[in-house]
Amino acid sequence: MRSDGILGNREGKGRKWLRRRERWLVVLGVILHAVYMLSIFDIYFKSPIVHGVDPVTPRFAAPAKRLVLLVADGLRADKFFEPDTEGNYRAPFLRSIIQTQGRWGVSHARPPTESRPGHVAIIAGFYEDPSAVTKGWKANPVEFDSVFNRSRHTISFGSPDIVPIFCGALQHTTWDTYPHDFEDFATDASFLDMWSLDKFQSLLNRSKEDPKLKELLQMDNLVVFLHLLGCDSNGHAHRPYSSIYLNNVKVVDHVAESVYNLVEDYFKDNRTAYIFTADHGMSDKGSHGDGHPSNTDTPLVAWGAGVKYPRPISSSNHSNCGFRFVDDHVHDTPTPVEWGLHEIERVDVNQADIAPLMSTLIGLPCPVNSVGSLPLDYINISKADEVEAVLSNTKEILNQFLRKSYIKQSNSLYFKPFKPLSHYSSILDKIEGLISAIDYDAAMDLSKNLRSLALQGLHYFQTYDWLMLMSVITLGYVGWMIYLVLHVLQSYTSLPGNTFGMEQAVQKNNRGKIYLYGSMVTGMLCLLLLLEHSPPLYHAYMMMTSFLWVQIISEYQFIRTLWKHLSGRRTSYIIKLLATTAVSVFILEFLVNSFTERKLYTWCFLIAGATASLYLFQSIPWRSSISIYVCIACWFLSLFTLMPAEIPDNNQLVVSSGVIIIIIGIIARWLDLHAGGRKYWQSICNCKFKSSKFSSLFYLQALLVALSSVMVYLSTVHRTEKHELLASHQLINWSVAGFSMVLPLFSENSLLSRLTSIFLGFAPPFLLLSIGYEAIFYAALALVLMAWILFENTLLNLNIVNKSSDSTKSVTNNLIHGFDNRSLQLSDVRIPLVFMVLFNVAFFGTGNFASIASFEISSVYRFITIFSPFLMAALLIFKLFIPFMLVICAFSAITKLNQVPRLGCYFLVILFSDVMTIHFFFLVRNTGSWMEIGNSISHFGIMSAQVVFVLLLFALTNTYTKDIHCNSEVPSIRKAN
């Protein structure tokens, strides 16, 4: 048999060539997306740390001798300020401080709202780039300055995940942490806060018998830091509206009152300043990380030495925060009436402003990498000292700007300076002159203006290479998409080989020249980057983009003949091609918008269900229940994207879902055994094998689903009542989840039988990781996937009937490289497009939204309750992957059913994903509200990562689907041929 594929009849060589190229292209795609995904951090969020900056010694007397910093990890501002259901406020002590002794406001955190970046902002005064979320529980990988570094001595007690980051490498510090085992999400974690208090009280008591310790405590510039983890742990475990979390707010208030009384009784000098705040908030889902106000808004209360007393609010004294680095969200918003504080002046700050506030209170130089602006409305010092404090803050930020400017200028062949600060020295001289002339108001205004310019200058150098990098990355993505299209056309279509195989010797010779010239251009560009001392990733971006375009140019002969081929086609074909492209782009743009509006999927499946069922009803020549089933399945799935993103706990619903899954499995098993004789079922059923072995396997899988439902109930009830996870429950849950996923490998290889087994095999781990309606979504998704398979099977049978006269010729012409697959046709674009829709609804339908805080950590509590971030993250990601695996298994089954090349469709999926990726690339923001900034990063990251984890899931699901057998009618035509 002779193949008319692009390699003619050289089937053996063609097969090897294609496999080598596929492997190479897959590896290239993974590397390219991994590298390009990092580009947003170089473009928008470069690390702000610059070394070699000198500290600025303050020229004013410190108003306080020591500072106490209390950080309530994971404490939301609204839960702290609002009253409980009985009208009593949860933090009576701190509330009395706000009303009588100190100042208050909301501290606005910046994404990623995680513990490490939040504490870095509070203590060091700068915002780590969003990639710092990956370092959340590691020791500090980069040296940076902090208030603790500048202090004479720092005393710290708290979490082993936070305290060592700032105190582990310091000589002048006394610190201690509790064991990791204490962080058990099955218990009430408020005892962790009491542990920190007890440790501090014990240290004060010990100092009465230890002269050296007492002398140390009496030193100036002393900092006491207590990290209170209870609210964070209880928020994750029980949600922030639970009684346990809300009671923890009272515990935190008790700790603050106790510390205040201990310190005042011990020192008796009224020289202590107190700061109470939080590193981040907590979403209603019990998670954090993104820029939602529930995560970014945290309480701030300051009182003691050097802090102003409360003032009644009025239009004349309402503060205006002005320019805030890259944060344009609104500060000093109206205070909610239920807080009961609307008559007291509220002073909001950016989280990084707390570091210069603490430094000023105890007379320390600001941390050298701080970008915080000193909030004067908190500090009670003379007008002259206020000017000196702001000038010190300004000079420290200006020094960073000058250092960055110097580094960039010394490394740039063509340097573009920040013109507004070209005469900064004359501005400084003018400020000094105004201070000497005791014109403090003018000096203050000029200092603030200079500080604002310095912050803008820092932002300028943070994004200095913006245009170059944006251009390179955009060209890279476009080049990759063009190269993918060329590969698919060359390798998986029925375009005649004699058209595209012409002049191969001449083309090979020309390719060598193109590669040579391309290498020379790439080398020159990299040399320019080397001369400018650009980071290694800049070279990677440039080389990747150049490589792709060299590959595209080397295919100029193919592109030219392809253009001739298209030019010779009928107008109707061109219109069909353009219409397919337009529909594809519309669907992809729909998916882009679905990242911000989940409810779009409801309309999508309502319309898709009605349209598909109507088409089937008209196409099938006799009445069939398939069209009704397709409609009902799609409409049922459409309900889930109307559900709230915050999944409410519903143990009974999860247990009921297990029953529904077993019923679906029984129906599928019956159809597999009895429906194979029907025309539209014979391709996916297999009536030949009725082995008792396979029946026993089905019963075992159904039993495991039932057992997992029982364990969902038992584990949850016991953990709720006893605040612990029994080791026996934990062992059973792990065993059932692991064992059930192996069983589908031993099931029958007919399409319906194998997919039913996969559905039942992944149900136990998904049920054990579910807390609410997402368990029913698993069943609903499976029903829609079955509807997709039935729809494709019906189309296949209709096409065979309609084209039976020339089917032999069609099949013969469509063989590619001797594989048992036909070539891709324009109509096959629907398969990857439907896959994209289902793949995304598998994510959004389970209550997720495109955000870093989109995960219910309580989902893992039937497997583990002791805080283990990497294992918990792995379980959450695995839960996310299970619906994806169902979609990919159905996708693989459909490619086998239609006998289209699976990898060819995969490359089309990657192509469509990249159209969305480049859209999100231009939507990434570094200004606006923190929610907009964080979500824009999350959207781009999710789409970039999709290429990698879709490939990973393809490889995993291949072990389950590689031996699926379809009783298609097309092979019989081949045999006849």
Protein Blocks (a to p, Z undefined) as FASTA:
>chain_A
ZZfbfnljalmlmmmmmmmmmmmmmmmmmmmmmmmmmmmmmmmmgcfbdghiacdddfbd
cfbfbdcddddehiafklmmpccfkopafblmlmmmmmmmmccddddddddddfklmmmm
mmnopacdfklmmmmmgccfbdcddfklmpmbdcdeddfklmmmmmmmpmbbcdddddfk
lmcckbcfklmmmmmmmmmmmmmmmmmmmmklmmmmmpghiacddddfklmmmmmmnopk
bmklmmmmmmmmmmmmmmmmmmmmmnonopaccddddfbdcdfkopahiacfklmpccdd
dedehiacdddddfklpccebjghjafbdehiacdfklopmmbccddddfklmmmmmmmm
nopacdfkbcbdcdfklpccdfklmmmmmmmmmmmmmmmmmmmmmmmmmmpfbdcddfkl
mmmmmmmmmmmmmmmnopaklmmmmmmmmmmmmmmmmmmmmmmmmmmmmmmmmmmmmmmm
mmmmmmmmmmmccbdfklmmgoklmmmmmmmmmmmmmmmmmmmmmmmmmmnopafklmmm
mmmmmmmmmmmmmmmmmmmmmmmmmmmpcfklmmmmmmmmmmmmmmmmmmmmmmmomklm
mmmmmmmmmmmmmmmmmmpmbdcfklmmmmmmmmmmmmmmmpcfbdcddfklmmmmmmmm
mmmmmmmmmmmmmmmmpmklmmmgcfkbccfklmmmmmmmmmmmmmmmmmmmmmmmmmmm
nopacfklmmmmmmmmmmmmmmmmmmcfbfklmmmmmmmmmmmmmmmmpcblmlmmmmmm
mmmmmmmmmmmmmmmmmmmmmmmmmmmmmmmmmpgghiacdcddfklmmmmmmmmmmmmm
mmmmnopacdfklccfklmmmmbcbdcfklmmmmmmmmmmmmmmmmmmmmmmmmmmnopa
fklmmmmmmmmmmmmmmmmmmmpccedjfklmmmmmmmmmmmmmmmmmmmmmmmmmmmmm
mmpccddfklmmmmmZZ
